[in-house]
Amino acid sequence: MEAVIGVMLQVLAAIDEGQLSREDREPAVGAVLGAIGIGKQQAATTLAKLKRAKAAPIERAPAA
């Protein structure tokens, strides 16, 4: 499980840094979800929730 978490963190970092194209983001997250046993339907639901969350503005804490 630690390896999967490590891979997920790498995928999320790559997305944050713009290293994954828009076309590659969903398949990458979906593959990680599948690797931890999440079914295709649940993964699709989760990705849909992420799309909606992405549309909402992100509030960042002020730098210290």
Secondary structure, 3 states (H helix, E strand, C coil): CHHHHHHHHHHHHHHHCCCCCHHHHHHHHHHHHHHCCCCHHHHHHHHHHHHHHHHCCCCCCCCC
